[in-house]
């Protein structure tokens, strides 16, 4: 939303470049972030596409969750492979008259 001829509160700065806002600025309606011009808004929107995290803690949390999920998938595949190998070996011993 373009805000014209409305001076922001004292000390308000651009969310992208931290410059002081003038009489005309952009405001993201749903997030209530203010930008000094369209270029700063577009730059911030583009960055959010590639790095959607607001804080370092949020990024660390998401990357940790992805890492844990990946490890669980690998451990699941390993356990299935070991179980199948054990069952094949057990079937082989029983069909050949082993100690099964």
C-alpha positions as CSV (number, residue, x, y, z in Angstrom):
1,X,0.0,0.0,0.0
2,X,1.4,3.4,-1.0
3,X,1.1,6.0,1.8
4,X,1.2,9.6,0.5
5,X,1.4,12.8,2.5
6,X,1.3,11.0,5.8
7,X,4.4,11.4,7.9
8,X,5.3,8.2,9.8
9,X,5.9,8.3,13.5
10,X,9.2,9.8,14.7
11,X,12.2,7.6,14.1
12,X,10.4,5.2,11.7
13,X,12.9,3.6,9.3
14,X,12.8,1.4,6.2
15,X,12.6,-2.3,6.9
16,X,15.0,-3.1,4.1
17,X,17.7,-0.4,4.2
18,X,17.1,1.3,7.6
19,X,16.9,4.8,6.1
20,X,14.4,7.3,7.7
21,X,11.0,7.4,6.0
22,X,9.8,10.5,4.3
23,X,6.3,11.8,3.6
24,X,5.7,9.1,1.0
25,X,6.5,5.5,1.7
26,X,5.2,1.9,1.1
27,X,3.7,-0.2,3.8
28,X,3.1,-4.0,3.6
29,X,-0.5,-4.2,4.6
30,X,-0.5,-7.7,6.3
31,X,2.9,-7.5,7.9
32,X,2.9,-3.8,8.7
33,X,6.5,-3.3,7.5
34,X,7.4,0.1,6.0
35,X,9.7,0.7,3.0
36,X,11.2,4.0,1.8
37,X,10.4,3.2,-1.9
38,X,9.3,0.5,-4.3
39,X,12.9,-0.6,-4.9
40,X,13.5,-1.4,-1.3
41,X,10.2,-3.3,-1.1
42,X,11.0,-5.3,-4.3
43,X,14.5,-6.1,-3.0
44,X,13.1,-7.4,0.4
45,X,10.4,-9.4,-1.3
46,X,12.9,-11.0,-3.6
47,X,15.2,-11.9,-0.7
48,X,12.2,-13.5,1.2
49,X,11.7,-15.8,-1.8
50,X,15.3,-17.2,-1.4
51,X,15.6,-16.8,2.4
52,X,12.1,-16.8,4.0
53,X,13.4,-16.9,7.6
54,X,12.9,-13.8,9.8
55,X,15.5,-14.6,12.4
56,X,18.6,-16.8,12.9
57,X,16.7,-18.9,15.4
58,X,14.0,-19.6,12.9
59,X,16.5,-20.6,10.3
60,X,18.4,-22.9,12.7
61,X,15.2,-24.5,13.8
62,X,14.1,-25.2,10.2
63,X,17.5,-26.5,9.1
64,X,17.7,-28.7,12.2
65,X,14.3,-30.2,11.5
66,X,15.3,-30.9,7.9
67,X,18.5,-32.5,9.0
68,X,16.7,-34.7,11.6
69,X,14.1,-35.7,9.0
70,X,16.9,-36.7,6.6
71,X,18.7,-38.7,9.2
72,X,15.5,-40.5,10.1
73,X,14.9,-41.4,6.5
74,X,18.4,-42.8,6.1
75,X,18.1,-44.8,9.3
76,X,14.7,-46.1,8.2
77,X,16.2,-47.3,4.9
78,X,19.2,-48.8,6.7
79,X,17.0,-50.7,9.1
80,X,14.8,-52.0,6.2
81,X,17.9,-53.2,4.3
82,X,19.3,-55.0,7.3
83,X,15.9,-56.6,8.1
84,X,15.6,-57.8,4.5
85,X,19.1,-59.2,4.5
86,X,18.5,-61.0,7.8
87,X,15.2,-62.5,6.4
88,X,16.9,-63.6,3.2
89,X,19.7,-65.3,5.1
90,X,17.2,-66.9,7.4
91,X,15.2,-68.2,4.5
92,X,18.3,-69.5,2.8
93,X,19.4,-71.4,6.0
94,X,15.9,-73.0,6.4
95,X,15.6,-74.1,2.8
96,X,19.1,-75.7,2.9
97,X,18.4,-77.6,6.1
98,X,20.4,-75.4,8.4
99,X,19.8,-74.9,12.1
100,X,16.6,-72.9,11.6
